[in-house]
Amino acid sequence: MKNVYLAQMSLEVPGSKYYYFPYSVGVVWCYAINDPAVKQNFALKEILFVKEPIEDIIDRMEDPEVLGLSTYIWNTNYNEQLAKAVKAKWPKCKVIVGGANVPNNDNEYFKENPYVDYLIHQEGEIAFKTLMRSFLGLEPDTEVPGISINRNGERVQTGPSVRVNDLSQIPSPYTSGLFDDMLNKYVKNGNIILNAIIETNRGCPFKCTFCDWGGVTFSKVHRFDISRIEQEIKWCAENGVEYVNNTDANFGIFKDRDMAIVDMLIETNKKYGFPKVFDAPWNKNNNQVTVTMAKKLLDAGMMRRFTASLQSMNPDVLTAIKRTNLNGEQLDNIVLDARRMGVSVSTEMIVGLPEETYESWKTGVAELLRGGLIIESFPLVMLQNSEMADPDYRKQYGIRTKRIKSWFSNIVDEWQDMVVATNTMDEKDYKRTWLWTWFTVLVQANGLTHLVAKYLEKRHDVKIQDFYEAVLDKFLNDSSAVAYEHLKKWSGYADRLEYTYFIAGFLYTDVLLDLSQHRRDNFFADIQKVCEELVDDPMLPQVIDLQQKIQKQTVASQHRVNYSANLYEYIMDDSTTLIKGETTYSIIDTGIEDRFEGDWNSFMTFARKNGSWRNNITQIEHERVI
């Protein structure tokens, strides 16, 4: 038997024990061994998915005949170093590289990477299986569809990739037992926690210029059999897999079918207690049905987030990136339906897209915050197989990039081509945009300022974007402010163009803990100072007090507060007028859930995406002033 090693190094969060099952190489291998010749002649020795010193991997390898590497932006350089080391010790080993980060149009690739023998472009199942057959002399490698061959440094292409149109031909790596050894080796001894990746369909009908998805899975959407999905969910439950990450391009696009999958997940959770969380890239054009799906998951305690991917609110930007968002009325209806059901809506935005300006960006963010959306912002990374990477496109929009070390780096440094300026946003504005966005979203989405911002806009016509501009200016220039040291630190990240530090979540947990817990009273005093410099309003201290009390704390509590007007209803409901008179509210703080074991930071990392940090506030008495 000829030995095969496959590698799909997982996306790693620094300091975390969470990894993903190597699903991509798993389905490629399961499909390949459907062929009797492959199954009878090749043995899979190991699937590598955790980055470790390369010499340790080399030491335990046994005469590899084939090394298959799945590559993306978080493991490309690591894979290259592993391939180089394997080739140096076993020159006859066939090194195959596939995945979304394989360059489709680089004629110099094999000259720069002579240790790689083959590139697989786009979907890998058919190409990998046929390559394995070619190694047995059953057909020439030039007949393998969708690959590039290294011929003494020259690139020989074999034509377009071929898709698996009938996805029932691809066995599941979960239910086939391929991942069972990983459970025994890693999970059951407590070393790491493995999350599942599940596909329910393949393909994306959208053609966004910043994305390489269309180049990987094409536009026609094919579906996996629903019985396979049910079996995979059950496998996850029976093996105690907590987190299931769906990798469809648009979960919810098939309304009845995807609703059935949601029901499966919930029923399985009720029966086994697993999986605990389901995360999905929701349909780009959400509707009432997808909101209902999200509501079901939320009620079951399984929803991580419900997302409307908008990228930008600027029409010129959307034209430039070939993207069509929901129109204003459609978006308003989705948000309204979600709000009625108690579902928070988040949206993914990309900073620095072509045609965006600092002012247009702030205006768009404010519009979304006004609608109650939770914003996730991401740097614009130049993906080499995207339309945006085309030289003519870059020239048209004045796109400038810099190669920046990625926080995905571990063992081997990874690098990303980060967009740092365009025709409409120079590098200085780009840095300011990131700093403004990072701090605005941090304090707004985690329940530190959202009521204050709404009150100032409704009562005093201070636009949300102007309020946060004032907050940023104040805290950057007042060394006594609680946020000063944090903003200076993140300003340094911006100056060094380290924009991955601005991604929401775990990277700012220490900042959130300081503002919300350690120096909570001081922070709210700082916010009040900013407000007082903007407006003269004797009700401001009460608004600040209400803001403090809406955020859930570690220990459960219940109390009453008195204000001089119906502040909560006035802020939360656009149609409600301010009615003066002593108003009593009951505030119930249920504390954080037991599963977070008293860790408020972990709770907020989860709650930020679905708004579950909000306390229940109810008016119980109002004495109107006549």
Residue pairs with C-beta under 8 A, 6 or more apart in sequence:
1 41
1 42
1 43
2 41
2 42
2 43
2 65
2 66
2 135
3 42
3 43
3 45
3 61
3 62
3 63
3 64
3 65
3 66
4 29
4 42
4 43
4 44
4 45
4 64
4 65
4 66
4 67
4 68
5 44
5 45
5 46
5 47
5 48
5 61
5 64
5 66
5 67
5 68
5 86
6 22
6 25
6 28
6 29
6 44
6 46
6 47
6 48
6 67
6 68
6 69
6 70
7 22
7 25
7 47
7 48
7 49
7 67
7 68
7 69
7 70
7 79
7 82
8 22
8 23
8 24
8 25
8 26
8 47
8 48
8 49
8 69
8 70
8 75
8 99
9 48
9 49
9 50
9 51
9 74
9 75
9 78
9 79
10 19
10 20
10 22
10 49
10 50
10 51
11 20
11 74
11 408
12 19
12 51
12 74
12 408
12 410
13 506
14 407
14 410
16 506
17 191
17 192
17 193
18 192
18 193
18 194
18 195
18 243
19 49
19 50
19 192
19 193
19 194
19 195
20 49
20 194
20 195
20 196
20 197
20 245
21 49
21 173
21 174
21 179
21 182
21 194
21 195
21 196
21 197
22 47
22 48
22 49
22 70
23 173
23 196
23 197
23 198
23 199
23 247
24 70
24 99
24 124
24 197
25 47
25 68
25 70
26 47
26 173
26 174
26 178
26 179
27 125
27 170
27 171
27 172
27 173
28 68
28 70
28 98
28 124
28 125
28 128
29 44
29 47
29 173
29 178
30 170
30 171
30 172
30 173
30 176
30 178
31 125
31 126
31 128
31 129
31 164
31 169
31 170
31 171
32 38
32 42
32 125
32 128
32 129
32 132
33 39
33 42
34 129
34 169
34 171
35 129
35 132
35 133
37 133
37 136
37 138
38 129
38 132
38 133
38 136
41 136
42 65
42 66
42 132
45 61
45 62
45 64
46 60
47 178
47 182
48 57
48 82
49 182
50 186
50 192
51 75
51 78
51 410
51 411
51 412
52 411
53 411
54 78
54 81
54 82
54 85
54 411
54 412
55 85
57 82
57 85
58 85
58 86
58 89
61 86
61 89
61 90
63 90
64 86
64 90
64 93
65 92
65 93
65 94
65 135
66 93
66 94
66 96
66 132
66 135
67 82
67 83
67 86
67 93
67 94
67 95
67 96
68 96
68 97
68 98
68 128
69 79
69 82
69 83
69 95
69 96
69 97
69 98
69 99
70 98
70 99
70 124
71 79
71 97
71 98
71 99
71 100
71 101
71 102
72 99
72 100
72 101
73 101
73 381
73 383
73 406
73 408
73 414
73 416
74 406
74 408
74 414
75 408
75 414
76 101
76 414
77 412
77 413
77 414
77 415
78 410
78 411
78 412
78 414
79 97
80 113
80 115
80 116
81 412
83 95
83 97
83 113
83 115
83 116
84 115
86 93
86 95
86 115
87 93
87 95
87 115
88 115
94 117
94 118
94 131
94 135
95 115
95 116
95 117
95 118
96 116
96 117
96 118
96 119
96 120
96 128
96 131
97 116
97 118
97 119
97 120
98 119
98 120
98 121
98 124
98 127
98 128
99 124
100 212
100 213
100 215
100 216
100 383
100 385
101 383
101 384
101 385
102 119
102 120
102 121
102 385
103 109
103 119
103 384
103 385
104 121
104 215
104 384
104 385
106 155
106 384
107 155
109 116
109 119
109 148
109 155
110 116
110 148
110 150
110 151
110 153
110 154
110 155
111 153
114 150
114 153
116 150
117 149
117 150
118 131
118 141
118 147
118 148
118 149
118 150
119 147
119 148
120 127
120 128
120 131
120 146
120 147
120 161
121 127
121 146
121 147
121 148
121 161
122 146
122 161
122 163
122 215
122 216
122 217
122 218
123 146
123 161
123 162
123 163
123 164
123 202
123 216
123 217
125 164
125 170
126 145
126 146
126 161
126 162
126 163
126 164
127 144
127 145
127 146
127 147
127 161
127 162
130 139
130 143
130 144
130 145
131 141
131 144
131 147
133 139
134 140
134 141
134 143
134 144
141 147
141 149
141 158
142 149
142 156
142 158
143 158
144 158
145 158
145 159
145 160
145 161
145 162
146 158
146 159
146 160
146 161
146 162
147 157
147 158
148 155
148 156
148 157
148 158
149 155
149 156
149 157
149 158
150 156
163 202
163 218
163 222
164 170
164 222
165 222
166 222
167 202
167 222
167 223
167 224
167 225
168 224
168 225
168 228
170 224
172 228
172 231
172 232
172 235
173 179
174 196
174 231
174 232
174 235
174 236
175 228
175 231
175 232
175 235
182 194
183 194
183 239
186 192
186 194
187 193
187 194
187 239
187 240
193 242
194 241
195 241
195 242
195 243
195 244
195 245
196 232
196 236
196 241
196 243
196 244
196 245
196 275
197 245
197 247
198 229
198 232
198 233
198 236
198 244
198 245
198 246
198 247
199 224
199 246
199 247
199 248
200 223
200 224
200 226
200 229
200 246
200 248
200 251
200 257
200 258
200 261
201 221
201 222
201 223
201 224
201 248
201 253
201 254
202 217
202 221
202 222
202 224
202 248
203 217
203 218
203 219
203 220
203 221
203 222
203 249
204 211
204 213
204 214
204 217
204 219
204 221
204 249
204 250
205 219
205 221
205 250
206 213
206 214
206 249
206 284
206 323
207 214
207 219
207 322
207 387
208 214
208 311
208 321
208 322
208 323
209 320
209 321
209 322
209 386
209 387
209 388
209 393
210 311
210 321
210 350
210 353
210 380
210 383
210 386
210 388
211 383
211 386
212 383
212 384
212 385
212 386
213 249
215 385
215 386
216 385
217 249
221 249
221 250
221 253
223 254
223 257
226 257
226 260
226 261
229 261
229 264
230 264
233 244
233 261
233 264
233 265
233 268
233 275
234 268
235 241
236 244
236 268
236 274
236 275
237 268
237 269
237 271
237 272
237 273
237 274
237 275
238 272
238 274
239 274
240 274
241 274
241 275
242 274
242 275
242 276
242 277
243 275
243 276
243 277
243 279
244 265
244 275
244 277
244 278
244 279
245 279
245 280
246 278
246 279
246 280
246 281
247 281
248 280
248 281
249 281
250 281
250 282
250 283
250 284
251 258
251 280
251 281
251 282
251 283
252 258
252 280
252 282
252 283
252 286
252 287
252 289
252 290
252 293
253 283
255 287
255 289
255 290
258 290
258 293
259 289
259 292
259 293
262 278
262 293
262 296
262 297
263 296
265 275
265 278
265 297
265 300
265 302
266 296
266 297
266 300
266 302
268 274
268 275
269 275
269 276
269 300
269 302
270 300
275 302
276 301
276 302
276 595
277 302
277 303
277 304
278 297
278 302
278 303
278 304
279 304
279 305
281 307
281 309
282 290
282 294
282 306
282 307
282 308
282 309
283 290
284 309
285 326
285 330
286 308
286 326
286 334
287 334
288 333
288 334
288 337
290 306
291 306
291 334
291 337
291 338
291 341
291 343
292 341
294 303
294 306
294 338
294 341
294 343
295 338
295 341
295 342
295 343
297 303
298 306
298 341
298 342
298 343
298 610
303 343
303 610
304 606
304 609
304 610
305 344
305 346
305 374
305 609
305 610
306 338
306 343
306 344
306 345
306 346
306 610
307 345
307 346
307 347
307 348
307 376
308 326
308 331
308 334
308 345
308 346
308 347
308 373
309 347
309 348
310 325
310 326
310 331
310 347
310 348
310 349
310 368
311 317
311 318
311 321
311 323
311 325
311 348
311 349
311 350
311 353
312 318
312 321
312 349
312 350
312 353
312 356
312 361
312 364
313 325
313 360
313 363
313 364
313 365
313 367
313 368
314 355
314 356
314 357
314 360
314 361
314 364
316 355
317 353
317 354
317 355
317 356
317 360
318 324
318 325
319 355
320 353
320 354
320 355
320 397
321 353
321 354
321 388
322 387
325 331
326 334
331 371
332 371
334 345
335 345
335 371
335 372
335 373
338 344
338 345
339 372
343 610
344 372
344 374
344 609
344 610
344 611
344 612
345 372
345 373
345 374
346 373
346 374
346 375
346 376
346 609
346 610
347 368
347 373
347 374
347 375
347 376
348 376
348 377
348 378
349 364
349 365
349 368
349 375
349 376
349 377
349 378
349 437
350 377
350 378
350 379
350 380
351 361
351 377
351 378
351 379
351 380
351 430
351 433
351 434
351 437
351 499
352 379
352 380
352 419
352 420
352 421
352 422
352 425
352 430
352 433
353 380
353 422
354 388
354 396
354 397
354 399
354 422
354 423
354 424
355 397
355 422
355 423
355 424
356 422
356 424
356 425
357 424
357 425
357 429
358 425
358 429
358 432
358 433
358 436
361 433
361 437
362 433
362 436
362 465
362 468
362 469
363 465
365 375
365 437
365 440
365 465
366 463
366 464
366 465
366 468
368 375
369 375
369 440
369 444
369 450
369 453
369 464
370 454
370 457
370 464
374 445
374 608
374 609
374 611
375 437
375 441
375 444
375 445
376 441
376 504
376 609
377 434
377 437
377 438
377 441
377 502
377 503
377 504
378 503
379 418
379 419
379 434
379 499
379 500
379 502
379 503
380 418
380 419
381 416
381 417
381 418
381 419
382 388
382 389
382 399
382 401
382 416
382 417
382 418
382 419
383 389
384 417
387 393
388 394
388 399
393 399
397 422
397 423
398 421
398 422
398 423
398 424
399 419
399 421
399 422
400 419
400 420
400 421
400 422
400 427
401 417
401 418
401 419
401 420
402 417
402 418
402 420
402 497
403 415
403 416
403 417
403 418
404 415
404 416
404 417
404 418
404 497
404 498
404 499
404 500
405 413
405 414
405 415
405 498
406 413
406 414
406 415
406 416
406 500
407 498
407 500
407 501
407 507
408 414
416 500
418 497
418 499
420 427
420 430
420 497
421 427
421 430
425 433
431 491
431 494
431 495
431 497
432 494
434 494
434 499
434 502
435 472
435 487
435 490
435 491
435 494
435 502
436 468
436 469
436 472
437 502
438 490
438 502
438 504
438 508
439 468
439 471
439 472
439 475
439 483
439 487
439 490
440 468
440 471
440 472
441 504
442 448
442 504
442 508
442 511
442 512
443 449
443 471
443 515
444 450
444 453
444 468
445 504
445 608
446 512
446 516
446 551
446 604
446 608
446 613
447 547
447 550
447 551
447 552
447 613
447 614
448 515
448 516
448 523
448 527
448 547
448 551
449 471
449 527
449 547
450 547
451 543
451 546
451 547
451 550
451 571
452 467
452 527
452 531
452 543
452 544
452 547
453 464
453 467
453 468
454 464
454 571
454 572
455 543
455 567
455 570
455 571
456 462
456 467
456 531
456 534
456 535
457 463
457 464
457 467
458 570
458 571
458 574
459 535
459 537
459 578
460 534
460 535
460 537
462 534
462 535
467 530
467 534
470 530
470 533
470 534
471 527
471 530
472 487
474 481
474 526
474 529
474 530
474 533
475 481
475 483
475 484
475 487
475 526
476 484
476 487
476 488
476 491
478 484
478 526
481 526
482 514
482 515
482 519
482 522
482 523
482 526
483 511
483 515
483 523
483 526
486 511
486 514
486 515
490 501
490 502
493 499
493 501
493 502
494 502
500 507
501 507
504 608
505 605
505 608
506 605
509 601
509 604
509 605
512 601
512 604
513 600
513 601
515 523
516 523
516 551
516 600
516 604
517 600
520 548
524 544
524 547
524 548
527 544
527 547
528 540
528 541
528 544
531 537
531 540
531 543
531 544
532 540
539 564
539 565
539 567
542 563
542 564
542 565
542 567
543 567
543 571
545 561
545 563
546 561
546 563
546 567
546 568
546 571
546 617
549 561
549 587
549 615
549 617
550 587
550 614
550 615
550 617
551 613
551 614
551 615
552 589
552 590
552 591
552 592
552 603
552 607
552 612
552 613
552 614
552 615
553 589
553 591
553 592
553 600
554 591
554 592
554 598
554 600
555 591
556 589
556 590
556 591
557 589
557 591
558 586
558 587
558 588
558 589
559 586
559 587
560 584
560 585
560 586
560 587
560 620
561 584
561 585
561 587
562 582
562 583
562 584
562 585
563 582
563 583
563 585
564 580
564 581
564 582
564 583
565 578
565 579
565 580
565 581
565 583
566 576
566 578
566 579
566 581
566 583
566 619
566 622
567 578
567 583
568 585
568 617
568 619
569 576
569 619
570 576
570 577
570 578
570 579
579 622
579 624
580 624
580 625
581 622
581 623
581 624
581 625
582 621
582 622
582 623
583 619
583 621
583 622
583 623
584 619
584 620
584 621
584 622
585 617
585 618
585 619
585 620
586 617
586 618
586 620
587 615
587 616
587 617
588 615
588 616
588 618
589 615
590 615
590 616
592 598
592 599
592 600
592 603
593 603
596 602
596 603
596 606
603 613
604 613
606 612
607 613
